[in-house]
């Protein structure tokens, strides 16, 4: 159980080991998007498509920004070391 908790907390940390709000929002938006799509499949009251698109954009934006920070952050650190 402790390994699972450590893994989940590791998902929310950036490469420096500090908590990342972008990752938290991206993962939360992804879970919400999955829930909305399941509601659309199994109920007669579908979720509005514009809402689904907005949550998908937030998910892509949050996780994309976290990835961009990871890529471009390493280049800055390498330049400072030289």
SULHU-V835376 format. One record per residue. N is the residue number from 0. RES is the residue in one small letter. PHI is phi as a letter, one per 30 degrees, with the letter a starting at -180 (* if undefined). PSI is psi in radians with two decimals (NA if undefined). NEAR is the number of other ideal C-beta (glycine too) atoms within 8 Angstrom. Layout:
BEGIN
n=N res=RES phi=PHI psi=PSI near=NEAR
n=N res=RES phi=PHI psi=PSI near=NEAR
END
This chain:
BEGIN
n=0 res=x phi=* psi=-0.63 near=4
n=1 res=x phi=d psi=-0.61 near=5
n=2 res=x phi=d psi=-0.68 near=6
n=3 res=x phi=d psi=-0.75 near=7
n=4 res=x phi=d psi=-0.72 near=8
n=5 res=x phi=d psi=-0.67 near=8
n=6 res=x phi=d psi=-0.78 near=8
n=7 res=x phi=d psi=-0.70 near=8
n=8 res=x phi=d psi=-0.53 near=8
n=9 res=x phi=d psi=-0.51 near=7
n=10 res=x phi=d psi=-0.53 near=8
n=11 res=x phi=c psi=0.06 near=10
n=12 res=x phi=c psi=2.58 near=11
n=13 res=x phi=d psi=-3.02 near=11
n=14 res=x phi=d psi=-0.33 near=6
n=15 res=x phi=d psi=-0.17 near=5
n=16 res=x phi=j psi=0.11 near=5
n=17 res=x phi=c psi=2.63 near=6
n=18 res=x phi=d psi=2.44 near=7
n=19 res=x phi=c psi=2.05 near=10
n=20 res=x phi=d psi=-0.53 near=6
n=21 res=x phi=d psi=-0.72 near=11
n=22 res=x phi=d psi=-0.72 near=14
n=23 res=x phi=d psi=-0.83 near=10
n=24 res=x phi=d psi=-0.70 near=10
n=25 res=x phi=d psi=-0.77 near=14
n=26 res=x phi=d psi=-0.74 near=12
n=27 res=x phi=d psi=-0.71 near=8
n=28 res=x phi=d psi=-0.64 near=13
n=29 res=x phi=d psi=-0.74 near=10
n=30 res=x phi=d psi=-0.72 near=8
n=31 res=x phi=d psi=-0.70 near=9
n=32 res=x phi=d psi=-0.73 near=12
n=33 res=x phi=d psi=-0.73 near=8
n=34 res=x phi=d psi=-0.74 near=8
n=35 res=x phi=d psi=-0.69 near=12
n=36 res=x phi=d psi=-0.61 near=9
n=37 res=x phi=d psi=-0.68 near=8
n=38 res=x phi=d psi=-0.73 near=11
n=39 res=x phi=d psi=-0.61 near=10
n=40 res=x phi=d psi=-0.71 near=6
n=41 res=x phi=c psi=0.10 near=5
n=42 res=x phi=b psi=2.88 near=7
n=43 res=x phi=d psi=-0.23 near=3
n=44 res=x phi=c psi=1.64 near=4
n=45 res=x phi=d psi=2.68 near=7
n=46 res=x phi=d psi=2.49 near=8
n=47 res=x phi=e psi=2.36 near=6
n=48 res=x phi=d psi=-0.58 near=6
n=49 res=x phi=d psi=-0.59 near=6
n=50 res=x phi=d psi=-0.71 near=9
n=51 res=x phi=d psi=-0.74 near=13
n=52 res=x phi=d psi=-0.67 near=8
n=53 res=x phi=d psi=-0.75 near=8
n=54 res=x phi=d psi=-0.66 near=12
n=55 res=x phi=d psi=-0.69 near=10
n=56 res=x phi=d psi=-0.69 near=8
n=57 res=x phi=d psi=-0.73 near=11
n=58 res=x phi=d psi=-0.85 near=12
n=59 res=x phi=d psi=-0.73 near=8
n=60 res=x phi=d psi=-0.81 near=9
n=61 res=x phi=d psi=-0.82 near=14
n=62 res=x phi=d psi=-0.55 near=13
n=63 res=x phi=d psi=-0.70 near=8
n=64 res=x phi=d psi=-0.64 near=9
n=65 res=x phi=d psi=-0.68 near=13
n=66 res=x phi=d psi=-0.71 near=8
n=67 res=x phi=d psi=-0.69 near=8
n=68 res=x phi=d psi=-0.66 near=10
n=69 res=x phi=d psi=-0.75 near=10
n=70 res=x phi=d psi=-0.91 near=8
n=71 res=x phi=d psi=-0.38 near=8
n=72 res=x phi=d psi=-0.63 near=9
n=73 res=x phi=d psi=-0.65 near=9
n=74 res=x phi=d psi=-0.68 near=8
n=75 res=x phi=d psi=-0.75 near=8
n=76 res=x phi=d psi=-0.71 near=8
n=77 res=x phi=d psi=-0.64 near=8
n=78 res=x phi=d psi=-0.62 near=7
n=79 res=x phi=d psi=-0.55 near=6
n=80 res=x phi=d psi=-0.54 near=5
n=81 res=x phi=d psi=NA near=4
END
